[in-house]
Amino acid sequence: MPFIRIDIASKLSKEQKALLAEKITEAVGSVTQAPAHVTYVIINELEHEDIAVGGKLLTDRA
């Protein structure tokens, strides 16, 4: 039973999330042979103030 967590720093529409979940489920299934009905995709949308790169928050980067 695969659990795939996607952390993304942008807002996606419901349609984009559905397509992303579909494509990820297909890719995981093609490698692991796990059926789609047991594959979980969790999409976590992060705010730029919740992410730092090189020690700087994305909101503070130039």
PDB file of N, CA, C and O in Angstrom, chain B, residues numbered from 101:
ATOM      1  N   MET B 101       0.844  -1.172   0.000  1.00  0.00           N
ATOM      2  CA  MET B 101       0.000   0.000   0.000  1.00  0.00           C
ATOM      3  C   MET B 101       0.892   1.237   0.000  1.00  0.00           C
ATOM      4  O   MET B 101       1.316   1.686   1.065  1.00  0.00           O
ATOM      5  N   PRO B 102       1.182   1.792  -1.169  1.00  0.00           N
ATOM      6  CA  PRO B 102       2.039   2.971  -1.243  1.00  0.00           C
ATOM      7  C   PRO B 102       1.344   4.239  -0.744  1.00  0.00           C
ATOM      8  O   PRO B 102       0.167   4.477  -1.013  1.00  0.00           O
ATOM      9  N   PHE B 103       2.110   5.037  -0.013  1.00  0.00           N
ATOM     10  CA  PHE B 103       1.690   6.377   0.390  1.00  0.00           C
ATOM     11  C   PHE B 103       2.698   7.343  -0.220  1.00  0.00           C
ATOM     12  O   PHE B 103       3.888   7.273   0.086  1.00  0.00           O
ATOM     13  N   ILE B 104       2.237   8.234  -1.070  1.00  0.00           N
ATOM     14  CA  ILE B 104       3.112   9.210  -1.701  1.00  0.00           C
ATOM     15  C   ILE B 104       2.697  10.586  -1.215  1.00  0.00           C
ATOM     16  O   ILE B 104       1.543  10.991  -1.354  1.00  0.00           O
ATOM     17  N   ARG B 105       3.653  11.293  -0.645  1.00  0.00           N
ATOM     18  CA  ARG B 105       3.381  12.642  -0.145  1.00  0.00           C
ATOM     19  C   ARG B 105       4.102  13.636  -1.039  1.00  0.00           C
ATOM     20  O   ARG B 105       5.301  13.511  -1.289  1.00  0.00           O
ATOM     21  N   ILE B 106       3.365  14.613  -1.513  1.00  0.00           N
ATOM     22  CA  ILE B 106       3.920  15.652  -2.368  1.00  0.00           C
ATOM     23  C   ILE B 106       3.798  16.979  -1.633  1.00  0.00           C
ATOM     24  O   ILE B 106       2.692  17.425  -1.328  1.00  0.00           O
ATOM     25  N   ASP B 107       4.922  17.601  -1.352  1.00  0.00           N
ATOM     26  CA  ASP B 107       4.943  18.946  -0.783  1.00  0.00           C
ATOM     27  C   ASP B 107       5.240  19.897  -1.932  1.00  0.00           C
ATOM     28  O   ASP B 107       6.245  19.747  -2.627  1.00  0.00           O
ATOM     29  N   ILE B 108       4.370  20.870  -2.128  1.00  0.00           N
ATOM     30  CA  ILE B 108       4.514  21.763  -3.271  1.00  0.00           C
ATOM     31  C   ILE B 108       4.339  23.213  -2.817  1.00  0.00           C
ATOM     32  O   ILE B 108       3.479  23.521  -1.992  1.00  0.00           O
ATOM     33  N   ALA B 109       5.169  24.089  -3.369  1.00  0.00           N
ATOM     34  CA  ALA B 109       5.164  25.497  -2.960  1.00  0.00           C
ATOM     35  C   ALA B 109       4.355  26.346  -3.926  1.00  0.00           C
ATOM     36  O   ALA B 109       4.759  27.449  -4.293  1.00  0.00           O
ATOM     37  N   SER B 110       3.231  25.830  -4.323  1.00  0.00           N
ATOM     38  CA  SER B 110       2.347  26.619  -5.177  1.00  0.00           C
ATOM     39  C   SER B 110       0.925  26.130  -4.971  1.00  0.00           C
ATOM     40  O   SER B 110       0.698  25.030  -4.465  1.00  0.00           O
ATOM     41  N   LYS B 111      -0.009  26.942  -5.361  1.00  0.00           N
ATOM     42  CA  LYS B 111      -1.417  26.572  -5.254  1.00  0.00           C
ATOM     43  C   LYS B 111      -1.832  25.882  -6.545  1.00  0.00           C
ATOM     44  O   LYS B 111      -1.556  26.370  -7.641  1.00  0.00           O
ATOM     45  N   LEU B 112      -2.487  24.763  -6.405  1.00  0.00           N
ATOM     46  CA  LEU B 112      -2.983  24.022  -7.552  1.00  0.00           C
ATOM     47  C   LEU B 112      -4.506  24.045  -7.552  1.00  0.00           C
ATOM     48  O   LEU B 112      -5.144  24.085  -6.500  1.00  0.00           O
ATOM     49  N   SER B 113      -5.062  24.020  -8.730  1.00  0.00           N
ATOM     50  CA  SER B 113      -6.514  23.909  -8.832  1.00  0.00           C
ATOM     51  C   SER B 113      -6.921  22.467  -8.519  1.00  0.00           C
ATOM     52  O   SER B 113      -6.079  21.570  -8.486  1.00  0.00           O
ATOM     53  N   LYS B 114      -8.199  22.256  -8.292  1.00  0.00           N
ATOM     54  CA  LYS B 114      -8.702  20.906  -8.048  1.00  0.00           C
ATOM     55  C   LYS B 114      -8.380  20.006  -9.242  1.00  0.00           C
ATOM     56  O   LYS B 114      -8.020  18.842  -9.064  1.00  0.00           O
ATOM     57  N   GLU B 115      -8.508  20.540 -10.450  1.00  0.00           N
ATOM     58  CA  GLU B 115      -8.221  19.772 -11.659  1.00  0.00           C
ATOM     59  C   GLU B 115      -6.744  19.391 -11.736  1.00  0.00           C
ATOM     60  O   GLU B 115      -6.413  18.269 -12.118  1.00  0.00           O
ATOM     61  N   GLN B 116      -5.859  20.315 -11.378  1.00  0.00           N
ATOM     62  CA  GLN B 116      -4.427  20.020 -11.382  1.00  0.00           C
ATOM     63  C   GLN B 116      -4.092  18.951 -10.350  1.00  0.00           C
ATOM     64  O   GLN B 116      -3.287  18.059 -10.620  1.00  0.00           O
ATOM     65  N   LYS B 117      -4.701  19.034  -9.175  1.00  0.00           N
ATOM     66  CA  LYS B 117      -4.468  18.027  -8.141  1.00  0.00           C
ATOM     67  C   LYS B 117      -4.941  16.656  -8.601  1.00  0.00           C
ATOM     68  O   LYS B 117      -4.267  15.652  -8.372  1.00  0.00           O
ATOM     69  N   ALA B 118      -6.094  16.614  -9.245  1.00  0.00           N
ATOM     70  CA  ALA B 118      -6.626  15.343  -9.736  1.00  0.00           C
ATOM     71  C   ALA B 118      -5.692  14.734 -10.777  1.00  0.00           C
ATOM     72  O   ALA B 118      -5.425  13.533 -10.743  1.00  0.00           O
ATOM     73  N   LEU B 119      -5.198  15.550 -11.697  1.00  0.00           N
ATOM     74  CA  LEU B 119      -4.284  15.059 -12.727  1.00  0.00           C
ATOM     75  C   LEU B 119      -2.964  14.607 -12.115  1.00  0.00           C
ATOM     76  O   LEU B 119      -2.432  13.562 -12.491  1.00  0.00           O
ATOM     77  N   LEU B 120      -2.434  15.380 -11.179  1.00  0.00           N
ATOM     78  CA  LEU B 120      -1.198  15.010 -10.501  1.00  0.00           C
ATOM     79  C   LEU B 120      -1.362  13.677  -9.781  1.00  0.00           C
ATOM     80  O   LEU B 120      -0.501  12.804  -9.890  1.00  0.00           O
ATOM     81  N   ALA B 121      -2.456  13.515  -9.050  1.00  0.00           N
ATOM     82  CA  ALA B 121      -2.708  12.264  -8.332  1.00  0.00           C
ATOM     83  C   ALA B 121      -2.828  11.092  -9.302  1.00  0.00           C
ATOM     84  O   ALA B 121      -2.303  10.009  -9.043  1.00  0.00           O
ATOM     85  N   GLU B 122      -3.516  11.310 -10.411  1.00  0.00           N
ATOM     86  CA  GLU B 122      -3.678  10.252 -11.411  1.00  0.00           C
ATOM     87  C   GLU B 122      -2.331   9.822 -11.988  1.00  0.00           C
ATOM     88  O   GLU B 122      -2.038   8.629 -12.064  1.00  0.00           O
ATOM     89  N   LYS B 123      -1.513  10.794 -12.396  1.00  0.00           N
ATOM     90  CA  LYS B 123      -0.223  10.482 -13.023  1.00  0.00           C
ATOM     91  C   LYS B 123       0.749   9.832 -12.034  1.00  0.00           C
ATOM     92  O   LYS B 123       1.467   8.898 -12.392  1.00  0.00           O
ATOM     93  N   ILE B 124       0.771  10.323 -10.794  1.00  0.00           N
ATOM     94  CA  ILE B 124       1.644   9.731  -9.778  1.00  0.00           C
ATOM     95  C   ILE B 124       1.210   8.301  -9.489  1.00  0.00           C
ATOM     96  O   ILE B 124       2.048   7.407  -9.374  1.00  0.00           O
ATOM     97  N   THR B 125      -0.101   8.082  -9.371  1.00  0.00           N
ATOM     98  CA  THR B 125      -0.622   6.741  -9.117  1.00  0.00           C
ATOM     99  C   THR B 125      -0.235   5.793 -10.245  1.00  0.00           C
ATOM    100  O   THR B 125       0.168   4.658  -9.988  1.00  0.00           O
ATOM    101  N   GLU B 126      -0.351   6.242 -11.488  1.00  0.00           N
ATOM    102  CA  GLU B 126       0.042   5.426 -12.639  1.00  0.00           C
ATOM    103  C   GLU B 126       1.529   5.093 -12.596  1.00  0.00           C
ATOM    104  O   GLU B 126       1.913   3.947 -12.826  1.00  0.00           O
ATOM    105  N   ALA B 127       2.368   6.083 -12.303  1.00  0.00           N
ATOM    106  CA  ALA B 127       3.815   5.868 -12.270  1.00  0.00           C
ATOM    107  C   ALA B 127       4.206   4.883 -11.175  1.00  0.00           C
ATOM    108  O   ALA B 127       5.006   3.976 -11.406  1.00  0.00           O
ATOM    109  N   VAL B 128       3.646   5.060  -9.991  1.00  0.00           N
ATOM    110  CA  VAL B 128       3.958   4.160  -8.878  1.00  0.00           C
ATOM    111  C   VAL B 128       3.489   2.745  -9.208  1.00  0.00           C
ATOM    112  O   VAL B 128       4.200   1.774  -8.950  1.00  0.00           O
ATOM    113  N   GLY B 129       2.304   2.633  -9.772  1.00  0.00           N
ATOM    114  CA  GLY B 129       1.778   1.322 -10.138  1.00  0.00           C
ATOM    115  C   GLY B 129       2.617   0.624 -11.184  1.00  0.00           C
ATOM    116  O   GLY B 129       2.782  -0.595 -11.127  1.00  0.00           O
ATOM    117  N   SER B 130       3.154   1.372 -12.144  1.00  0.00           N
ATOM    118  CA  SER B 130       3.963   0.753 -13.195  1.00  0.00           C
ATOM    119  C   SER B 130       5.280   0.210 -12.659  1.00  0.00           C
ATOM    120  O   SER B 130       5.840  -0.728 -13.226  1.00  0.00           O
ATOM    121  N   VAL B 131       5.773   0.782 -11.587  1.00  0.00           N
ATOM    122  CA  VAL B 131       7.031   0.319 -10.991  1.00  0.00           C
ATOM    123  C   VAL B 131       6.792  -0.742  -9.926  1.00  0.00           C
ATOM    124  O   VAL B 131       7.505  -1.744  -9.874  1.00  0.00           O
ATOM    125  N   THR B 132       5.789  -0.525  -9.074  1.00  0.00           N
ATOM    126  CA  THR B 132       5.579  -1.412  -7.920  1.00  0.00           C
ATOM    127  C   THR B 132       4.514  -2.472  -8.152  1.00  0.00           C
ATOM    128  O   THR B 132       4.380  -3.405  -7.360  1.00  0.00           O
ATOM    129  N   GLN B 133       3.758  -2.333  -9.234  1.00  0.00           N
ATOM    130  CA  GLN B 133       2.604  -3.200  -9.515  1.00  0.00           C
ATOM    131  C   GLN B 133       1.489  -3.055  -8.482  1.00  0.00           C
ATOM    132  O   GLN B 133       0.594  -3.897  -8.417  1.00  0.00           O
ATOM    133  N   ALA B 134       1.536  -2.001  -7.680  1.00  0.00           N
ATOM    134  CA  ALA B 134       0.475  -1.743  -6.699  1.00  0.00           C
ATOM    135  C   ALA B 134      -0.763  -1.256  -7.447  1.00  0.00           C
ATOM    136  O   ALA B 134      -0.667  -0.364  -8.290  1.00  0.00           O
ATOM    137  N   PRO B 135      -1.921  -1.835  -7.146  1.00  0.00           N
ATOM    138  CA  PRO B 135      -3.138  -1.363  -7.798  1.00  0.00           C
ATOM    139  C   PRO B 135      -3.511   0.043  -7.331  1.00  0.00           C
ATOM    140  O   PRO B 135      -3.205   0.447  -6.210  1.00  0.00           O
ATOM    141  N   ALA B 136      -4.171   0.764  -8.209  1.00  0.00           N
ATOM    142  CA  ALA B 136      -4.525   2.155  -7.911  1.00  0.00           C
ATOM    143  C   ALA B 136      -5.367   2.279  -6.647  1.00  0.00           C
ATOM    144  O   ALA B 136      -5.225   3.255  -5.910  1.00  0.00           O
ATOM    145  N   HIS B 137      -6.236   1.314  -6.383  1.00  0.00           N
ATOM    146  CA  HIS B 137      -7.150   1.453  -5.244  1.00  0.00           C
ATOM    147  C   HIS B 137      -6.464   1.329  -3.885  1.00  0.00           C
ATOM    148  O   HIS B 137      -7.097   1.556  -2.854  1.00  0.00           O
ATOM    149  N   VAL B 138      -5.179   0.974  -3.869  1.00  0.00           N
ATOM    150  CA  VAL B 138      -4.451   0.929  -2.588  1.00  0.00           C
ATOM    151  C   VAL B 138      -3.322   1.953  -2.550  1.00  0.00           C
ATOM    152  O   VAL B 138      -2.504   1.937  -1.631  1.00  0.00           O
ATOM    153  N   THR B 139      -3.271   2.838  -3.533  1.00  0.00           N
ATOM    154  CA  THR B 139      -2.219   3.848  -3.615  1.00  0.00           C
ATOM    155  C   THR B 139      -2.772   5.194  -3.160  1.00  0.00           C
ATOM    156  O   THR B 139      -3.741   5.706  -3.719  1.00  0.00           O
ATOM    157  N   TYR B 140      -2.138   5.753  -2.141  1.00  0.00           N
ATOM    158  CA  TYR B 140      -2.564   7.033  -1.565  1.00  0.00           C
ATOM    159  C   TYR B 140      -1.609   8.129  -2.019  1.00  0.00           C
ATOM    160  O   TYR B 140      -0.391   7.955  -1.975  1.00  0.00           O
ATOM    161  N   VAL B 141      -2.156   9.249  -2.452  1.00  0.00           N
ATOM    162  CA  VAL B 141      -1.367  10.427  -2.806  1.00  0.00           C
ATOM    163  C   VAL B 141      -1.859  11.570  -1.927  1.00  0.00           C
ATOM    164  O   VAL B 141      -3.034  11.935  -1.956  1.00  0.00           O
ATOM    165  N   ILE B 142      -0.940  12.126  -1.146  1.00  0.00           N
ATOM    166  CA  ILE B 142      -1.262  13.244  -0.264  1.00  0.00           C
ATOM    167  C   ILE B 142      -0.556  14.481  -0.808  1.00  0.00           C
ATOM    168  O   ILE B 142       0.669  14.494  -0.936  1.00  0.00           O
ATOM    169  N   ILE B 143      -1.319  15.511  -1.125  1.00  0.00           N
ATOM    170  CA  ILE B 143      -0.755  16.748  -1.667  1.00  0.00           C
ATOM    171  C   ILE B 143      -0.824  17.813  -0.583  1.00  0.00           C
ATOM    172  O   ILE B 143      -1.902  18.163  -0.102  1.00  0.00           O
ATOM    173  N   ASN B 144       0.335  18.317  -0.212  1.00  0.00           N
ATOM    174  CA  ASN B 144       0.443  19.323   0.839  1.00  0.00           C
ATOM    175  C   ASN B 144       0.954  20.618   0.216  1.00  0.00           C
ATOM    176  O   ASN B 144       2.112  20.704  -0.194  1.00  0.00           O
ATOM    177  N   GLU B 145       0.091  21.614   0.148  1.00  0.00           N
ATOM    178  CA  GLU B 145       0.482  22.909  -0.404  1.00  0.00           C
ATOM    179  C   GLU B 145       1.094  23.769   0.696  1.00  0.00           C
ATOM    180  O   GLU B 145       0.476  24.014   1.732  1.00  0.00           O
ATOM    181  N   LEU B 146       2.304  24.214   0.450  1.00  0.00           N
ATOM    182  CA  LEU B 146       3.044  25.000   1.434  1.00  0.00           C
ATOM    183  C   LEU B 146       3.067  26.470   1.027  1.00  0.00           C
ATOM    184  O   LEU B 146       3.129  26.804  -0.156  1.00  0.00           O
ATOM    185  N   GLU B 147       3.015  27.323   2.018  1.00  0.00           N
ATOM    186  CA  GLU B 147       3.189  28.755   1.779  1.00  0.00           C
ATOM    187  C   GLU B 147       4.687  29.039   1.644  1.00  0.00           C
ATOM    188  O   GLU B 147       5.511  28.328   2.220  1.00  0.00           O
ATOM    189  N   HIS B 148       5.031  30.059   0.899  1.00  0.00           N
ATOM    190  CA  HIS B 148       6.447  30.406   0.724  1.00  0.00           C
ATOM    191  C   HIS B 148       7.110  30.765   2.050  1.00  0.00           C
ATOM    192  O   HIS B 148       8.323  30.610   2.194  1.00  0.00           O
ATOM    193  N   GLU B 149       6.338  31.240   3.014  1.00  0.00           N
ATOM    194  CA  GLU B 149       6.912  31.557   4.327  1.00  0.00           C
ATOM    195  C   GLU B 149       7.212  30.299   5.143  1.00  0.00           C
ATOM    196  O   GLU B 149       7.824  30.387   6.208  1.00  0.00           O
ATOM    197  N   ASP B 150       6.789  29.136   4.658  1.00  0.00           N
ATOM    198  CA  ASP B 150       7.041  27.870   5.349  1.00  0.00           C
ATOM    199  C   ASP B 150       8.226  27.113   4.777  1.00  0.00           C
ATOM    200  O   ASP B 150       8.528  26.008   5.227  1.00  0.00           O
ATOM    201  N   ILE B 151       8.911  27.698   3.778  1.00  0.00           N
ATOM    202  CA  ILE B 151      10.003  27.013   3.089  1.00  0.00           C
ATOM    203  C   ILE B 151      11.236  27.903   3.096  1.00  0.00           C
ATOM    204  O   ILE B 151      11.158  29.098   2.812  1.00  0.00           O
ATOM    205  N   ALA B 152      12.366  27.308   3.423  1.00  0.00           N
ATOM    206  CA  ALA B 152      13.640  28.030   3.370  1.00  0.00           C
ATOM    207  C   ALA B 152      14.594  27.281   2.448  1.00  0.00           C
ATOM    208  O   ALA B 152      14.627  26.051   2.430  1.00  0.00           O
ATOM    209  N   VAL B 153      15.359  28.039   1.691  1.00  0.00           N
ATOM    210  CA  VAL B 153      16.412  27.499   0.835  1.00  0.00           C
ATOM    211  C   VAL B 153      17.668  28.289   1.143  1.00  0.00           C
ATOM    212  O   VAL B 153      17.655  29.520   1.119  1.00  0.00           O
ATOM    213  N   GLY B 154      18.743  27.594   1.429  1.00  0.00           N
ATOM    214  CA  GLY B 154      19.987  28.281   1.764  1.00  0.00           C
ATOM    215  C   GLY B 154      19.865  29.127   3.015  1.00  0.00           C
ATOM    216  O   GLY B 154      20.557  30.135   3.156  1.00  0.00           O
ATOM    217  N   GLY B 155      18.989  28.723   3.923  1.00  0.00           N
ATOM    218  CA  GLY B 155      18.817  29.442   5.176  1.00  0.00           C
ATOM    219  C   GLY B 155      17.921  30.665   5.090  1.00  0.00           C
ATOM    220  O   GLY B 155      17.763  31.386   6.075  1.00  0.00           O
ATOM    221  N   LYS B 156      17.332  30.907   3.930  1.00  0.00           N
ATOM    222  CA  LYS B 156      16.466  32.077   3.740  1.00  0.00           C
ATOM    223  C   LYS B 156      15.059  31.611   3.366  1.00  0.00           C
ATOM    224  O   LYS B 156      14.884  30.733   2.521  1.00  0.00           O
ATOM    225  N   LEU B 157      14.063  32.215   4.012  1.00  0.00           N
ATOM    226  CA  LEU B 157      12.687  31.929   3.637  1.00  0.00           C
ATOM    227  C   LEU B 157      12.451  32.374   2.196  1.00  0.00           C
ATOM    228  O   LEU B 157      13.021  33.366   1.743  1.00  0.00           O
ATOM    229  N   LEU B 158      11.615  31.639   1.489  1.00  0.00           N
ATOM    230  CA  LEU B 158      11.320  32.026   0.107  1.00  0.00           C
ATOM    231  C   LEU B 158      10.724  33.424   0.034  1.00  0.00           C
ATOM    232  O   LEU B 158      10.941  34.141  -0.943  1.00  0.00           O
ATOM    233  N   THR B 159       9.980  33.814   1.053  1.00  0.00           N
ATOM    234  CA  THR B 159       9.390  35.155   1.061  1.00  0.00           C
ATOM    235  C   THR B 159      10.445  36.245   1.213  1.00  0.00           C
ATOM    236  O   THR B 159      10.184  37.402   0.884  1.00  0.00           O
ATOM    237  N   ASP B 160      11.632  35.895   1.707  1.00  0.00           N
ATOM    238  CA  ASP B 160      12.689  36.883   1.939  1.00  0.00           C
ATOM    239  C   ASP B 160      13.773  36.865   0.863  1.00  0.00           C
ATOM    240  O   ASP B 160      14.701  37.672   0.903  1.00  0.00           O
ATOM    241  N   ARG B 161      13.660  35.966  -0.078  1.00  0.00           N
ATOM    242  CA  ARG B 161      14.682  35.880  -1.124  1.00  0.00           C
ATOM    243  C   ARG B 161      14.402  36.901  -2.210  1.00  0.00           C
ATOM    244  O   ARG B 161      13.249  37.164  -2.552  1.00  0.00           O
ATOM    245  N   ALA B 162      15.462  37.468  -2.744  1.00  0.00           N
ATOM    246  CA  ALA B 162      15.315  38.476  -3.814  1.00  0.00           C
ATOM    247  C   ALA B 162      15.164  37.809  -5.154  1.00  0.00           C
ATOM    248  O   ALA B 162      15.029  38.490  -6.171  1.00  0.00           O
TER     249      ALA B 162
END
